[in-house]
């Protein structure tokens, strides 16, 4: 399966942090940033398919706006919980 940065299983929500590091200096020799993005998308798709959970992704700039980010996370938690009930 895989590991996520955050998980709220009771709400059916997974969370990931996206930083530029994994798309830049952490690239393997010969690896293109597009390869990493594509692999991340496939990994996320697989996690959602296996768990039936939703996913929220945050980036550094989200932390500069904590109230907006918190509202976004709360909204995702609420929507995910509603999807789990169906």
N, CA, C and O atoms as a Maestro MAE file, in Angstrom:
{
 s_m_m2io_version
 :::
 2.0.0
}

f_m_ct {
 s_m_title
 :::
 protein
 m_atom[344] {
  # First column is atom index #
  i_m_mmod_type
  r_m_x_coord
  r_m_y_coord
  r_m_z_coord
  i_m_residue_number
  s_m_chain_name
  s_m_pdb_residue_name
  s_m_pdb_atom_name
  i_m_atomic_number
  :::
  1 25 0.848 -1.166 0.000 1 A "UNK " " N  " 7
  2 3 0.000 0.000 0.000 1 A "UNK " " CA " 6
  3 2 0.892 1.227 0.000 1 A "UNK " " C  " 6
  4 15 1.601 1.463 -0.978 1 A "UNK " " O  " 8
  5 25 0.881 2.005 1.054 2 A "UNK " " N  " 7
  6 3 1.696 3.201 1.107 2 A "UNK " " CA " 6
  7 2 1.519 3.927 2.419 2 A "UNK " " C  " 6
  8 15 0.697 3.557 3.257 2 A "UNK " " O  " 8
  9 25 2.301 4.956 2.571 3 A "UNK " " N  " 7
  10 3 2.269 5.781 3.779 3 A "UNK " " CA " 6
  11 2 1.933 7.200 3.346 3 A "UNK " " C  " 6
  12 15 2.445 7.699 2.344 3 A "UNK " " O  " 8
  13 25 1.065 7.839 4.117 4 A "UNK " " N  " 7
  14 3 0.740 9.235 3.843 4 A "UNK " " CA " 6
  15 2 1.255 10.094 4.986 4 A "UNK " " C  " 6
  16 15 1.607 9.586 6.051 4 A "UNK " " O  " 8
  17 25 1.293 11.390 4.756 5 A "UNK " " N  " 7
  18 3 1.764 12.302 5.794 5 A "UNK " " CA " 6
  19 2 0.746 12.447 6.921 5 A "UNK " " C  " 6
  20 15 1.119 12.580 8.086 5 A "UNK " " O  " 8
  21 25 -0.527 12.421 6.577 6 A "UNK " " N  " 7
  22 3 -1.605 12.499 7.563 6 A "UNK " " CA " 6
  23 2 -2.696 11.519 7.181 6 A "UNK " " C  " 6
  24 15 -2.834 11.144 6.017 6 A "UNK " " O  " 8
  25 25 -3.462 11.112 8.165 7 A "UNK " " N  " 7
  26 3 -4.637 10.281 7.894 7 A "UNK " " CA " 6
  27 2 -5.667 10.523 8.974 7 A "UNK " " C  " 6
  28 15 -5.344 10.600 10.159 7 A "UNK " " O  " 8
  29 25 -6.890 10.640 8.556 8 A "UNK " " N  " 7
  30 3 -8.031 10.762 9.448 8 A "UNK " " CA " 6
  31 2 -8.977 9.624 9.076 8 A "UNK " " C  " 6
  32 15 -9.986 9.856 8.411 8 A "UNK " " O  " 8
  33 25 -8.663 8.392 9.497 9 A "UNK " " N  " 7
  34 3 -9.460 7.242 9.054 9 A "UNK " " CA " 6
  35 2 -10.930 7.341 9.423 9 A "UNK " " C  " 6
  36 15 -11.791 6.873 8.679 9 A "UNK " " O  " 8
  37 25 -11.223 7.947 10.567 10 A "UNK " " N  " 7
  38 3 -12.621 8.071 10.978 10 A "UNK " " CA " 6
  39 2 -13.416 8.982 10.042 10 A "UNK " " C  " 6
  40 15 -14.647 8.952 10.032 10 A "UNK " " O  " 8
  41 25 -12.704 9.791 9.259 11 A "UNK " " N  " 7
  42 3 -13.344 10.679 8.289 11 A "UNK " " CA " 6
  43 2 -13.122 10.211 6.853 11 A "UNK " " C  " 6
  44 15 -13.672 10.789 5.916 11 A "UNK " " O  " 8
  45 25 -12.312 9.160 6.683 12 A "UNK " " N  " 7
  46 3 -12.032 8.681 5.330 12 A "UNK " " CA " 6
  47 2 -11.202 9.651 4.523 12 A "UNK " " C  " 6
  48 15 -11.430 9.827 3.326 12 A "UNK " " O  " 8
  49 25 -10.217 10.296 5.185 13 A "UNK " " N  " 7
  50 3 -9.406 11.304 4.507 13 A "UNK " " CA " 6
  51 2 -7.924 11.037 4.736 13 A "UNK " " C  " 6
  52 15 -7.492 10.759 5.854 13 A "UNK " " O  " 8
  53 25 -7.165 11.128 3.665 14 A "UNK " " N  " 7
  54 3 -5.709 11.050 3.719 14 A "UNK " " CA " 6
  55 2 -5.151 12.416 3.363 14 A "UNK " " C  " 6
  56 15 -5.788 13.177 2.636 14 A "UNK " " O  " 8
  57 25 -3.958 12.735 3.871 15 A "UNK " " N  " 7
  58 3 -3.338 14.023 3.578 15 A "UNK " " CA " 6
  59 2 -1.889 13.866 3.180 15 A "UNK " " C  " 6
  60 15 -1.170 13.016 3.706 15 A "UNK " " O  " 8
  61 25 -1.472 14.693 2.248 16 A "UNK " " N  " 7
  62 3 -0.097 14.693 1.766 16 A "UNK " " CA " 6
  63 2 0.431 16.110 1.738 16 A "UNK " " C  " 6
  64 15 -0.302 17.056 1.449 16 A "UNK " " O  " 8
  65 25 1.716 16.247 2.044 17 A "UNK " " N  " 7
  66 3 2.409 17.517 1.904 17 A "UNK " " CA " 6
  67 2 3.261 17.445 0.646 17 A "UNK " " C  " 6
  68 15 4.026 16.498 0.463 17 A "UNK " " O  " 8
  69 25 3.133 18.429 -0.207 18 A "UNK " " N  " 7
  70 3 3.929 18.497 -1.429 18 A "UNK " " CA " 6
  71 2 4.919 19.649 -1.332 18 A "UNK " " C  " 6
  72 15 4.526 20.814 -1.280 18 A "UNK " " O  " 8
  73 25 6.194 19.317 -1.308 19 A "UNK " " N  " 7
  74 3 7.250 20.323 -1.355 19 A "UNK " " CA " 6
  75 2 8.021 20.167 -2.653 19 A "UNK " " C  " 6
  76 15 7.968 19.115 -3.291 19 A "UNK " " O  " 8
  77 25 8.720 21.186 -3.033 20 A "UNK " " N  " 7
  78 3 9.475 21.151 -4.291 20 A "UNK " " CA " 6
  79 2 10.691 20.237 -4.217 20 A "UNK " " C  " 6
  80 15 11.234 19.855 -5.253 20 A "UNK " " O  " 8
  81 25 11.127 19.879 -3.013 21 A "UNK " " N  " 7
  82 3 12.345 19.087 -2.863 21 A "UNK " " CA " 6
  83 2 12.241 17.763 -3.604 21 A "UNK " " C  " 6
  84 15 13.172 17.367 -4.305 21 A "UNK " " O  " 8
  85 25 11.112 17.078 -3.454 22 A "UNK " " N  " 7
  86 3 11.005 15.768 -4.110 22 A "UNK " " CA " 6
  87 2 10.936 15.884 -5.628 22 A "UNK " " C  " 6
  88 15 11.156 14.900 -6.335 22 A "UNK " " O  " 8
  89 25 10.635 17.072 -6.133 23 A "UNK " " N  " 7
  90 3 10.586 17.278 -7.571 23 A "UNK " " CA " 6
  91 2 11.870 17.918 -8.097 23 A "UNK " " C  " 6
  92 15 11.984 18.216 -9.286 23 A "UNK " " O  " 8
  93 25 12.835 18.126 -7.195 24 A "UNK " " N  " 7
  94 3 14.090 18.771 -7.581 24 A "UNK " " CA " 6
  95 2 15.292 17.994 -7.116 24 A "UNK " " C  " 6
  96 15 15.723 17.046 -7.773 24 A "UNK " " O  " 8
  97 25 15.838 18.395 -5.979 25 A "UNK " " N  " 7
  98 3 17.123 17.821 -5.555 25 A "UNK " " CA " 6
  99 2 17.051 16.363 -5.125 25 A "UNK " " C  " 6
  100 15 18.096 15.721 -5.019 25 A "UNK " " O  " 8
  101 25 15.870 15.810 -4.871 26 A "UNK " " N  " 7
  102 3 15.765 14.403 -4.502 26 A "UNK " " CA " 6
  103 2 15.568 13.471 -5.703 26 A "UNK " " C  " 6
  104 15 15.363 12.268 -5.541 26 A "UNK " " O  " 8
  105 25 15.634 14.044 -6.902 27 A "UNK " " N  " 7
  106 3 15.492 13.223 -8.097 27 A "UNK " " CA " 6
  107 2 16.648 12.231 -8.195 27 A "UNK " " C  " 6
  108 15 17.792 12.547 -7.866 27 A "UNK " " O  " 8
  109 25 16.322 11.037 -8.653 28 A "UNK " " N  " 7
  110 3 17.344 10.028 -8.916 28 A "UNK " " CA " 6
  111 2 18.040 10.383 -10.231 28 A "UNK " " C  " 6
  112 15 17.454 11.073 -11.066 28 A "UNK " " O  " 8
  113 25 19.282 9.922 -10.433 29 A "UNK " " N  " 7
  114 3 19.961 10.207 -11.703 29 A "UNK " " CA " 6
  115 2 19.105 9.761 -12.890 29 A "UNK " " C  " 6
  116 15 18.607 8.635 -12.928 29 A "UNK " " O  " 8
  117 25 18.949 10.658 -13.843 30 A "UNK " " N  " 7
  118 3 18.171 10.368 -15.040 30 A "UNK " " CA " 6
  119 2 16.668 10.521 -14.860 30 A "UNK " " C  " 6
  120 15 15.908 10.356 -15.814 30 A "UNK " " O  " 8
  121 25 16.239 10.833 -13.655 31 A "UNK " " N  " 7
  122 3 14.801 10.970 -13.395 31 A "UNK " " CA " 6
  123 2 14.352 12.393 -13.694 31 A "UNK " " C  " 6
  124 15 15.029 13.358 -13.338 31 A "UNK " " O  " 8
  125 25 13.242 12.507 -14.329 32 A "UNK " " N  " 7
  126 3 12.657 13.789 -14.703 32 A "UNK " " CA " 6
  127 2 11.592 14.157 -13.673 32 A "UNK " " C  " 6
  128 15 10.914 13.265 -13.163 32 A "UNK " " O  " 8
  129 25 11.420 15.451 -13.348 33 A "UNK " " N  " 7
  130 3 10.356 15.825 -12.408 33 A "UNK " " CA " 6
  131 2 8.983 15.294 -12.825 33 A "UNK " " C  " 6
  132 15 8.160 14.952 -11.975 33 A "UNK " " O  " 8
  133 25 8.744 15.227 -14.122 34 A "UNK " " N  " 7
  134 3 7.473 14.686 -14.609 34 A "UNK " " CA " 6
  135 2 7.286 13.229 -14.219 34 A "UNK " " C  " 6
  136 15 6.166 12.788 -13.961 34 A "UNK " " O  " 8
  137 25 8.389 12.479 -14.176 35 A "UNK " " N  " 7
  138 3 8.328 11.081 -13.745 35 A "UNK " " CA " 6
  139 2 7.865 10.989 -12.304 35 A "UNK " " C  " 6
  140 15 7.068 10.120 -11.951 35 A "UNK " " O  " 8
  141 25 8.371 11.894 -11.470 36 A "UNK " " N  " 7
  142 3 8.017 11.898 -10.048 36 A "UNK " " CA " 6
  143 2 6.549 12.279 -9.877 36 A "UNK " " C  " 6
  144 15 5.830 11.660 -9.092 36 A "UNK " " O  " 8
  145 25 6.110 13.288 -10.605 37 A "UNK " " N  " 7
  146 3 4.705 13.713 -10.532 37 A "UNK " " CA " 6
  147 2 3.788 12.567 -10.957 37 A "UNK " " C  " 6
  148 15 2.777 12.302 -10.306 37 A "UNK " " O  " 8
  149 25 4.140 11.892 -12.042 38 A "UNK " " N  " 7
  150 3 3.324 10.789 -12.526 38 A "UNK " " CA " 6
  151 2 3.292 9.645 -11.509 38 A "UNK " " C  " 6
  152 15 2.235 9.066 -11.261 38 A "UNK " " O  " 8
  153 25 4.445 9.320 -10.921 39 A "UNK " " N  " 7
  154 3 4.504 8.258 -9.909 39 A "UNK " " CA " 6
  155 2 3.671 8.638 -8.683 39 A "UNK " " C  " 6
  156 15 2.998 7.786 -8.103 39 A "UNK " " O  " 8
  157 25 3.714 9.902 -8.291 40 A "UNK " " N  " 7
  158 3 2.911 10.376 -7.157 40 A "UNK " " CA " 6
  159 2 1.422 10.243 -7.460 40 A "UNK " " C  " 6
  160 15 0.640 9.830 -6.604 40 A "UNK " " O  " 8
  161 25 1.039 10.596 -8.678 41 A "UNK " " N  " 7
  162 3 -0.371 10.490 -9.052 41 A "UNK " " CA " 6
  163 2 -0.821 9.034 -9.007 41 A "UNK " " C  " 6
  164 15 -1.898 8.734 -8.493 41 A "UNK " " O  " 8
  165 25 -0.013 8.138 -9.536 42 A "UNK " " N  " 7
  166 3 -0.373 6.710 -9.512 42 A "UNK " " CA " 6
  167 2 -0.460 6.204 -8.076 42 A "UNK " " C  " 6
  168 15 -1.364 5.438 -7.740 42 A "UNK " " O  " 8
  169 25 0.477 6.630 -7.229 43 A "UNK " " N  " 7
  170 3 0.478 6.231 -5.821 43 A "UNK " " CA " 6
  171 2 -0.787 6.730 -5.128 43 A "UNK " " C  " 6
  172 15 -1.431 5.984 -4.391 43 A "UNK " " O  " 8
  173 25 -1.143 8.002 -5.368 44 A "UNK " " N  " 7
  174 3 -2.352 8.561 -4.771 44 A "UNK " " CA " 6
  175 2 -3.595 7.824 -5.262 44 A "UNK " " C  " 6
  176 15 -4.475 7.495 -4.467 44 A "UNK " " O  " 8
  177 25 -3.672 7.569 -6.547 45 A "UNK " " N  " 7
  178 3 -4.808 6.829 -7.096 45 A "UNK " " CA " 6
  179 2 -4.944 5.464 -6.429 45 A "UNK " " C  " 6
  180 15 -6.043 5.049 -6.061 45 A "UNK " " O  " 8
  181 25 -3.815 4.768 -6.276 46 A "UNK " " N  " 7
  182 3 -3.837 3.447 -5.656 46 A "UNK " " CA " 6
  183 2 -4.294 3.520 -4.196 46 A "UNK " " C  " 6
  184 15 -5.088 2.693 -3.748 46 A "UNK " " O  " 8
  185 25 -3.792 4.509 -3.462 47 A "UNK " " N  " 7
  186 3 -4.220 4.670 -2.070 47 A "UNK " " CA " 6
  187 2 -5.722 4.934 -1.975 47 A "UNK " " C  " 6
  188 15 -6.405 4.379 -1.114 47 A "UNK " " O  " 8
  189 25 -6.226 5.783 -2.864 48 A "UNK " " N  " 7
  190 3 -7.662 6.068 -2.839 48 A "UNK " " CA " 6
  191 2 -8.477 4.846 -3.218 48 A "UNK " " C  " 6
  192 15 -9.523 4.589 -2.622 48 A "UNK " " O  " 8
  193 25 -8.010 4.092 -4.201 49 A "UNK " " N  " 7
  194 3 -8.731 2.885 -4.620 49 A "UNK " " CA " 6
  195 2 -8.742 1.828 -3.518 49 A "UNK " " C  " 6
  196 15 -9.773 1.207 -3.262 49 A "UNK " " O  " 8
  197 25 -7.612 1.626 -2.874 50 A "UNK " " N  " 7
  198 3 -7.503 0.607 -1.831 50 A "UNK " " CA " 6
  199 2 -8.328 0.969 -0.594 50 A "UNK " " C  " 6
  200 15 -9.000 0.118 -0.012 50 A "UNK " " O  " 8
  201 25 -8.268 2.239 -0.206 51 A "UNK " " N  " 7
  202 3 -8.915 2.647 1.044 51 A "UNK " " CA " 6
  203 2 -10.337 3.160 0.862 51 A "UNK " " C  " 6
  204 15 -11.149 3.077 1.784 51 A "UNK " " O  " 8
  205 25 -10.646 3.692 -0.326 52 A "UNK " " N  " 7
  206 3 -11.926 4.359 -0.529 52 A "UNK " " CA " 6
  207 2 -11.953 5.748 0.079 52 A "UNK " " C  " 6
  208 15 -13.008 6.378 0.150 52 A "UNK " " O  " 8
  209 25 -10.777 6.235 0.525 53 A "UNK " " N  " 7
  210 3 -10.670 7.544 1.174 53 A "UNK " " CA " 6
  211 2 -10.438 8.640 0.137 53 A "UNK " " C  " 6
  212 15 -10.043 8.372 -0.998 53 A "UNK " " O  " 8
  213 25 -10.691 9.873 0.552 54 A "UNK " " N  " 7
  214 3 -10.345 11.057 -0.244 54 A "UNK " " CA " 6
  215 2 -8.927 11.477 0.127 54 A "UNK " " C  " 6
  216 15 -8.331 10.940 1.060 54 A "UNK " " O  " 8
  217 25 -8.398 12.446 -0.617 55 A "UNK " " N  " 7
  218 3 -7.038 12.934 -0.376 55 A "UNK " " CA " 6
  219 2 -7.032 14.448 -0.421 55 A "UNK " " C  " 6
  220 15 -7.665 15.054 -1.285 55 A "UNK " " O  " 8
  221 25 -6.317 15.058 0.508 56 A "UNK " " N  " 7
  222 3 -6.065 16.497 0.473 56 A "UNK " " CA " 6
  223 2 -4.562 16.685 0.417 56 A "UNK " " C  " 6
  224 15 -3.814 15.990 1.105 56 A "UNK " " O  " 8
  225 25 -4.121 17.626 -0.403 57 A "UNK " " N  " 7
  226 3 -2.697 17.900 -0.555 57 A "UNK " " CA " 6
  227 2 -2.433 19.341 -0.142 57 A "UNK " " C  " 6
  228 15 -3.146 20.258 -0.549 57 A "UNK " " O  " 8
  229 25 -1.407 19.527 0.667 58 A "UNK " " N  " 7
  230 3 -1.020 20.856 1.128 58 A "UNK " " CA " 6
  231 2 0.387 21.173 0.649 58 A "UNK " " C  " 6
  232 15 1.205 20.277 0.436 58 A "UNK " " O  " 8
  233 25 0.658 22.481 0.483 59 A "UNK " " N  " 7
  234 3 1.992 22.950 0.089 59 A "UNK " " CA " 6
  235 2 2.433 24.026 1.083 59 A "UNK " " C  " 6
  236 15 1.634 24.494 1.894 59 A "UNK " " O  " 8
  237 25 3.707 24.413 1.014 60 A "UNK " " N  " 7
  238 3 4.246 25.371 1.987 60 A "UNK " " CA " 6
  239 2 3.396 26.629 2.096 60 A "UNK " " C  " 6
  240 15 3.133 27.091 3.206 60 A "UNK " " O  " 8
  241 25 2.965 27.189 0.990 61 A "UNK " " N  " 7
  242 3 2.217 28.450 1.048 61 A "UNK " " CA " 6
  243 2 0.899 28.308 1.806 61 A "UNK " " C  " 6
  244 15 0.368 29.303 2.300 61 A "UNK " " O  " 8
  245 25 0.362 27.090 1.908 62 A "UNK " " N  " 7
  246 3 -0.863 26.885 2.690 62 A "UNK " " CA " 6
  247 2 -0.636 27.227 4.164 62 A "UNK " " C  " 6
  248 15 -1.552 27.685 4.847 62 A "UNK " " O  " 8
  249 25 0.576 27.004 4.645 63 A "UNK " " N  " 7
  250 3 0.872 27.262 6.054 63 A "UNK " " CA " 6
  251 2 1.025 28.747 6.356 63 A "UNK " " C  " 6
  252 15 1.040 29.135 7.524 63 A "UNK " " O  " 8
  253 25 1.139 29.583 5.329 64 A "UNK " " N  " 7
  254 3 1.184 31.024 5.505 64 A "UNK " " CA " 6
  255 2 -0.212 31.597 5.745 64 A "UNK " " C  " 6
  256 15 -0.359 32.754 6.139 64 A "UNK " " O  " 8
  257 25 -1.235 30.773 5.503 65 A "UNK " " N  " 7
  258 3 -2.636 31.189 5.661 65 A "UNK " " CA " 6
  259 2 -3.360 30.142 6.503 65 A "UNK " " C  " 6
  260 15 -4.209 29.412 5.992 65 A "UNK " " O  " 8
  261 25 -3.026 30.067 7.801 66 A "UNK " " N  " 7
  262 3 -3.553 28.981 8.625 66 A "UNK " " CA " 6
  263 2 -5.079 28.925 8.712 66 A "UNK " " C  " 6
  264 15 -5.650 27.834 8.727 66 A "UNK " " O  " 8
  265 25 -5.738 30.058 8.770 67 A "UNK " " N  " 7
  266 3 -7.199 30.040 8.884 67 A "UNK " " CA " 6
  267 2 -7.834 29.469 7.609 67 A "UNK " " C  " 6
  268 15 -8.767 28.668 7.673 67 A "UNK " " O  " 8
  269 25 -7.320 29.886 6.470 68 A "UNK " " N  " 7
  270 3 -7.839 29.397 5.188 68 A "UNK " " CA " 6
  271 2 -7.546 27.899 5.047 68 A "UNK " " C  " 6
  272 15 -8.399 27.129 4.608 68 A "UNK " " O  " 8
  273 25 -6.332 27.502 5.425 69 A "UNK " " N  " 7
  274 3 -5.949 26.091 5.320 69 A "UNK " " CA " 6
  275 2 -6.765 25.232 6.274 69 A "UNK " " C  " 6
  276 15 -7.217 24.148 5.905 69 A "UNK " " O  " 8
  277 25 -6.956 25.713 7.499 70 A "UNK " " N  " 7
  278 3 -7.768 24.959 8.466 70 A "UNK " " CA " 6
  279 2 -9.198 24.793 7.956 70 A "UNK " " C  " 6
  280 15 -9.791 23.725 8.103 70 A "UNK " " O  " 8
  281 25 -9.748 25.843 7.359 71 A "UNK " " N  " 7
  282 3 -11.105 25.755 6.805 71 A "UNK " " CA " 6
  283 2 -11.141 24.745 5.664 71 A "UNK " " C  " 6
  284 15 -12.099 23.985 5.527 71 A "UNK " " O  " 8
  285 25 -10.117 24.741 4.868 72 A "UNK " " N  " 7
  286 3 -10.038 23.790 3.756 72 A "UNK " " CA " 6
  287 2 -9.966 22.346 4.263 72 A "UNK " " C  " 6
  288 15 -10.634 21.460 3.731 72 A "UNK " " O  " 8
  289 25 -9.154 22.121 5.290 73 A "UNK " " N  " 7
  290 3 -9.043 20.777 5.870 73 A "UNK " " CA " 6
  291 2 -10.373 20.372 6.496 73 A "UNK " " C  " 6
  292 15 -10.826 19.243 6.305 73 A "UNK " " O  " 8
  293 25 -11.003 21.282 7.241 74 A "UNK " " N  " 7
  294 3 -12.309 20.968 7.849 74 A "UNK " " CA " 6
  295 2 -13.343 20.625 6.782 74 A "UNK " " C  " 6
  296 15 -14.135 19.698 6.954 74 A "UNK " " O  " 8
  297 25 -13.335 21.366 5.691 75 A "UNK " " N  " 7
  298 3 -14.269 21.102 4.584 75 A "UNK " " CA " 6
  299 2 -14.002 19.716 3.986 75 A "UNK " " C  " 6
  300 15 -14.934 18.960 3.710 75 A "UNK " " O  " 8
  301 25 -12.727 19.395 3.791 76 A "UNK " " N  " 7
  302 3 -12.383 18.063 3.249 76 A "UNK " " CA " 6
  303 2 -12.795 16.965 4.208 76 A "UNK " " C  " 6
  304 15 -13.287 15.923 3.776 76 A "UNK " " O  " 8
  305 25 -12.602 17.179 5.520 77 A "UNK " " N  " 7
  306 3 -13.025 16.192 6.515 77 A "UNK " " CA " 6
  307 2 -14.533 15.997 6.464 77 A "UNK " " C  " 6
  308 15 -15.024 14.869 6.515 77 A "UNK " " O  " 8
  309 25 -15.256 17.091 6.365 78 A "UNK " " N  " 7
  310 3 -16.721 17.025 6.323 78 A "UNK " " CA " 6
  311 2 -17.203 16.318 5.059 78 A "UNK " " C  " 6
  312 15 -18.093 15.470 5.121 78 A "UNK " " O  " 8
  313 25 -16.616 16.666 3.913 79 A "UNK " " N  " 7
  314 3 -17.014 16.042 2.656 79 A "UNK " " CA " 6
  315 2 -16.664 14.570 2.636 79 A "UNK " " C  " 6
  316 15 -17.454 13.750 2.169 79 A "UNK " " O  " 8
  317 25 -15.488 14.224 3.137 80 A "UNK " " N  " 7
  318 3 -15.065 12.824 3.155 80 A "UNK " " CA " 6
  319 2 -15.956 11.992 4.043 80 A "UNK " " C  " 6
  320 15 -16.316 10.870 3.686 80 A "UNK " " O  " 8
  321 25 -16.323 12.529 5.210 81 A "UNK " " N  " 7
  322 3 -17.191 11.801 6.111 81 A "UNK " " CA " 6
  323 2 -18.545 11.556 5.458 81 A "UNK " " C  " 6
  324 15 -19.135 10.485 5.605 81 A "UNK " " O  " 8
  325 25 -19.030 12.565 4.735 82 A "UNK " " N  " 7
  326 3 -20.294 12.401 4.015 82 A "UNK " " CA " 6
  327 2 -20.208 11.333 2.941 82 A "UNK " " C  " 6
  328 15 -21.163 10.586 2.724 82 A "UNK " " O  " 8
  329 25 -19.063 11.257 2.266 83 A "UNK " " N  " 7
  330 3 -18.875 10.234 1.230 83 A "UNK " " CA " 6
  331 2 -18.802 8.850 1.856 83 A "UNK " " C  " 6
  332 15 -19.274 7.882 1.260 83 A "UNK " " O  " 8
  333 25 -18.216 8.737 3.052 84 A "UNK " " N  " 7
  334 3 -18.087 7.458 3.741 84 A "UNK " " CA " 6
  335 2 -19.459 6.920 4.150 84 A "UNK " " C  " 6
  336 15 -19.663 5.707 4.192 84 A "UNK " " O  " 8
  337 25 -20.399 7.823 4.451 85 A "UNK " " N  " 7
  338 3 -21.718 7.411 4.916 85 A "UNK " " CA " 6
  339 2 -22.555 6.801 3.784 85 A "UNK " " C  " 6
  340 15 -23.509 6.067 4.046 85 A "UNK " " O  " 8
  341 25 -22.206 7.097 2.545 86 A "UNK " " N  " 7
  342 3 -23.009 6.603 1.410 86 A "UNK " " CA " 6
  343 2 -22.789 5.140 1.162 86 A "UNK " " C  " 6
  344 15 -23.386 4.572 0.248 86 A "UNK " " O  " 8
  :::
 }
 m_bond[343] {
  # First column is bond index #
  i_m_from
  i_m_to
  i_m_order
  :::
  1 1 2 1
  2 2 3 1
  3 3 4 2
  4 3 5 1
  5 5 6 1
  6 6 7 1
  7 7 8 2
  8 7 9 1
  9 9 10 1
  10 10 11 1
  11 11 12 2
  12 11 13 1
  13 13 14 1
  14 14 15 1
  15 15 16 2
  16 15 17 1
  17 17 18 1
  18 18 19 1
  19 19 20 2
  20 19 21 1
  21 21 22 1
  22 22 23 1
  23 23 24 2
  24 23 25 1
  25 25 26 1
  26 26 27 1
  27 27 28 2
  28 27 29 1
  29 29 30 1
  30 30 31 1
  31 31 32 2
  32 31 33 1
  33 33 34 1
  34 34 35 1
  35 35 36 2
  36 35 37 1
  37 37 38 1
  38 38 39 1
  39 39 40 2
  40 39 41 1
  41 41 42 1
  42 42 43 1
  43 43 44 2
  44 43 45 1
  45 45 46 1
  46 46 47 1
  47 47 48 2
  48 47 49 1
  49 49 50 1
  50 50 51 1
  51 51 52 2
  52 51 53 1
  53 53 54 1
  54 54 55 1
  55 55 56 2
  56 55 57 1
  57 57 58 1
  58 58 59 1
  59 59 60 2
  60 59 61 1
  61 61 62 1
  62 62 63 1
  63 63 64 2
  64 63 65 1
  65 65 66 1
  66 66 67 1
  67 67 68 2
  68 67 69 1
  69 69 70 1
  70 70 71 1
  71 71 72 2
  72 71 73 1
  73 73 74 1
  74 74 75 1
  75 75 76 2
  76 75 77 1
  77 77 78 1
  78 78 79 1
  79 79 80 2
  80 79 81 1
  81 81 82 1
  82 82 83 1
  83 83 84 2
  84 83 85 1
  85 85 86 1
  86 86 87 1
  87 87 88 2
  88 87 89 1
  89 89 90 1
  90 90 91 1
  91 91 92 2
  92 91 93 1
  93 93 94 1
  94 94 95 1
  95 95 96 2
  96 95 97 1
  97 97 98 1
  98 98 99 1
  99 99 100 2
  100 99 101 1
  101 101 102 1
  102 102 103 1
  103 103 104 2
  104 103 105 1
  105 105 106 1
  106 106 107 1
  107 107 108 2
  108 107 109 1
  109 109 110 1
  110 110 111 1
  111 111 112 2
  112 111 113 1
  113 113 114 1
  114 114 115 1
  115 115 116 2
  116 115 117 1
  117 117 118 1
  118 118 119 1
  119 119 120 2
  120 119 121 1
  121 121 122 1
  122 122 123 1
  123 123 124 2
  124 123 125 1
  125 125 126 1
  126 126 127 1
  127 127 128 2
  128 127 129 1
  129 129 130 1
  130 130 131 1
  131 131 132 2
  132 131 133 1
  133 133 134 1
  134 134 135 1
  135 135 136 2
  136 135 137 1
  137 137 138 1
  138 138 139 1
  139 139 140 2
  140 139 141 1
  141 141 142 1
  142 142 143 1
  143 143 144 2
  144 143 145 1
  145 145 146 1
  146 146 147 1
  147 147 148 2
  148 147 149 1
  149 149 150 1
  150 150 151 1
  151 151 152 2
  152 151 153 1
  153 153 154 1
  154 154 155 1
  155 155 156 2
  156 155 157 1
  157 157 158 1
  158 158 159 1
  159 159 160 2
  160 159 161 1
  161 161 162 1
  162 162 163 1
  163 163 164 2
  164 163 165 1
  165 165 166 1
  166 166 167 1
  167 167 168 2
  168 167 169 1
  169 169 170 1
  170 170 171 1
  171 171 172 2
  172 171 173 1
  173 173 174 1
  174 174 175 1
  175 175 176 2
  176 175 177 1
  177 177 178 1
  178 178 179 1
  179 179 180 2
  180 179 181 1
  181 181 182 1
  182 182 183 1
  183 183 184 2
  184 183 185 1
  185 185 186 1
  186 186 187 1
  187 187 188 2
  188 187 189 1
  189 189 190 1
  190 190 191 1
  191 191 192 2
  192 191 193 1
  193 193 194 1
  194 194 195 1
  195 195 196 2
  196 195 197 1
  197 197 198 1
  198 198 199 1
  199 199 200 2
  200 199 201 1
  201 201 202 1
  202 202 203 1
  203 203 204 2
  204 203 205 1
  205 205 206 1
  206 206 207 1
  207 207 208 2
  208 207 209 1
  209 209 210 1
  210 210 211 1
  211 211 212 2
  212 211 213 1
  213 213 214 1
  214 214 215 1
  215 215 216 2
  216 215 217 1
  217 217 218 1
  218 218 219 1
  219 219 220 2
  220 219 221 1
  221 221 222 1
  222 222 223 1
  223 223 224 2
  224 223 225 1
  225 225 226 1
  226 226 227 1
  227 227 228 2
  228 227 229 1
  229 229 230 1
  230 230 231 1
  231 231 232 2
  232 231 233 1
  233 233 234 1
  234 234 235 1
  235 235 236 2
  236 235 237 1
  237 237 238 1
  238 238 239 1
  239 239 240 2
  240 239 241 1
  241 241 242 1
  242 242 243 1
  243 243 244 2
  244 243 245 1
  245 245 246 1
  246 246 247 1
  247 247 248 2
  248 247 249 1
  249 249 250 1
  250 250 251 1
  251 251 252 2
  252 251 253 1
  253 253 254 1
  254 254 255 1
  255 255 256 2
  256 255 257 1
  257 257 258 1
  258 258 259 1
  259 259 260 2
  260 259 261 1
  261 261 262 1
  262 262 263 1
  263 263 264 2
  264 263 265 1
  265 265 266 1
  266 266 267 1
  267 267 268 2
  268 267 269 1
  269 269 270 1
  270 270 271 1
  271 271 272 2
  272 271 273 1
  273 273 274 1
  274 274 275 1
  275 275 276 2
  276 275 277 1
  277 277 278 1
  278 278 279 1
  279 279 280 2
  280 279 281 1
  281 281 282 1
  282 282 283 1
  283 283 284 2
  284 283 285 1
  285 285 286 1
  286 286 287 1
  287 287 288 2
  288 287 289 1
  289 289 290 1
  290 290 291 1
  291 291 292 2
  292 291 293 1
  293 293 294 1
  294 294 295 1
  295 295 296 2
  296 295 297 1
  297 297 298 1
  298 298 299 1
  299 299 300 2
  300 299 301 1
  301 301 302 1
  302 302 303 1
  303 303 304 2
  304 303 305 1
  305 305 306 1
  306 306 307 1
  307 307 308 2
  308 307 309 1
  309 309 310 1
  310 310 311 1
  311 311 312 2
  312 311 313 1
  313 313 314 1
  314 314 315 1
  315 315 316 2
  316 315 317 1
  317 317 318 1
  318 318 319 1
  319 319 320 2
  320 319 321 1
  321 321 322 1
  322 322 323 1
  323 323 324 2
  324 323 325 1
  325 325 326 1
  326 326 327 1
  327 327 328 2
  328 327 329 1
  329 329 330 1
  330 330 331 1
  331 331 332 2
  332 331 333 1
  333 333 334 1
  334 334 335 1
  335 335 336 2
  336 335 337 1
  337 337 338 1
  338 338 339 1
  339 339 340 2
  340 339 341 1
  341 341 342 1
  342 342 343 1
  343 343 344 2
  :::
 }
}
